[in-house]
């Protein structure tokens, strides 16, 4: 079963997909969105769901360090609700605290330029969110 991981921001959505066994996550792309104009990238997400046969979606939930949910987290929850309604798939919110910072650190250590980092950071964060979820499922098995 393939699982999709999403890192939802206000301007972009990073997308990752699992392998068929649900062991590893691979970054796919970054989709431009515009919340103010209700342009959420659902057309492209639907194409990816169909192309890969996605059966579950994991959405990174940005929590504050004290475990509360702020405005960005509320917007992400609303996005997840829309995804579930539109695609009729299970959508799981996954704690993504520090995933973007971890992705940034990996890219810095790989000496990726600032310009290139900006293009791949959301895809990398989505990959880390999905991989953390997949790893947690391996422990449960």
C-alpha positions in Angstrom: 0.0 0.0 0.0 1.4 3.4 -1.0 1.2 6.3 1.4 1.5 10.0 0.5 3.2 12.4 2.8 2.4 16.2 2.7 4.2 19.1 4.2 1.6 21.9 3.9 2.7 25.5 4.0 0.9 28.7 3.0 2.6 28.9 -0.4 3.7 25.4 -1.2 2.9 21.7 -0.4 5.8 19.3 -0.4 4.9 15.8 -1.6 6.5 12.4 -0.8 5.4 8.9 -1.6 6.2 5.6 0.0 7.4 2.5 -1.8 4.8 -0.3 -2.2 5.9 -2.1 0.9 5.6 1.1 3.1 9.2 1.0 4.2 10.8 4.1 2.6 9.7 7.6 1.6 10.8 9.4 -1.6 10.3 13.1 -2.3 8.2 13.6 -5.4 7.7 17.4 -5.9 6.7 20.7 -4.5 3.3 22.1 -5.5 2.6 25.8 -5.5 -0.6 26.9 -3.7 -2.4 30.1 -2.8 -4.6 29.8 0.3 -6.0 33.3 -0.2 -7.4 32.4 -3.6 -8.5 28.9 -2.5 -5.9 27.3 -4.8 -4.8 24.2 -2.8 -3.1 22.1 -5.5 -5.8 19.4 -5.3 -5.7 18.8 -9.1 -2.1 17.8 -9.0 -2.5 15.9 -5.7 -5.3 13.9 -7.3 -3.0 13.1 -10.3 -0.3 11.9 -8.0 -2.8 9.8 -6.0 -4.0 8.2 -9.2 -0.5 7.7 -10.7 0.9 6.0 -7.5 -2.3 4.3 -6.3 -2.1 6.1 -2.9 -4.4 4.6 -0.3 -3.6 6.9 2.7 -2.4 10.5 3.2 -0.2 11.7 6.1 -0.2 15.4 6.6 2.4 17.0 8.8 0.8 18.9 11.7 2.9 21.9 12.8 2.6 22.0 16.6 4.2 24.5 18.9 7.0 23.2 21.1 4.6 23.2 24.1 2.3 20.9 22.1 -0.4 23.5 21.4 -1.7 24.2 17.9 -1.4 27.7 16.5 -2.8 29.4 13.4 -0.6 27.4 10.9 -1.7 24.2 12.6 -5.3 25.1 12.4 -4.9 25.9 8.7 -3.2 22.5 8.2 -6.1 20.7 9.9 -8.6 22.5 7.6 -6.5 21.5 4.6 -6.5 17.8 5.8 -10.3 17.9 6.2 -10.6 19.1 2.6 -8.3 16.4 1.4 -10.3 13.7 3.2 -13.5 15.0 1.8 -12.3 15.5 -1.8 -10.4 12.2 -2.2 -12.3 9.9 0.2 -9.0 8.5 1.6 -7.9 8.2 5.2 -5.9 11.3 6.2 -3.7 11.2 9.3 -2.3 14.3 11.0 1.3 13.6 12.0 3.4 15.7 14.4 5.9 17.4 12.2 7.8 19.5 14.8 11.3 20.3 13.7 10.9 18.4 10.4 11.6 21.5 8.3 14.6 22.4 10.5 15.9 18.8 10.2 15.5 19.0 6.4 17.3 22.3 6.3 20.2 20.9 8.4 20.5 17.9 6.0 20.6 20.2 3.0 23.2 22.5 4.7 25.4 19.5 5.5 25.2 18.5 1.9 26.3 22.0 1.0 23.2 22.7 -1.1 23.0 26.3 -2.2 20.4 28.6 -0.6 18.6 28.9 -4.0 18.4 25.1 -4.5 17.5 24.6 -0.8 14.5 26.8 -1.2 13.2 24.7 -4.1 13.5 21.3 -2.3 13.0 22.1 1.4 9.3 21.3 1.4 9.7 18.1 -0.6 12.5 17.1 1.8 10.3 17.9 4.9 7.4 15.9 3.4 9.9 13.0 3.0 10.9 13.2 6.6 7.3 13.4 7.9 6.4 10.4 5.8 9.5 8.4 6.8 8.8 9.1 10.5 5.3 7.8 10.1 6.4 4.7 8.2 9.1 4.0 10.8 6.5 4.2 13.6 4.4 1.7 11.7 7.3 -0.7 11.4 7.6 -0.7 15.2 4.0 -1.6 15.5 4.3 -4.6 13.3 
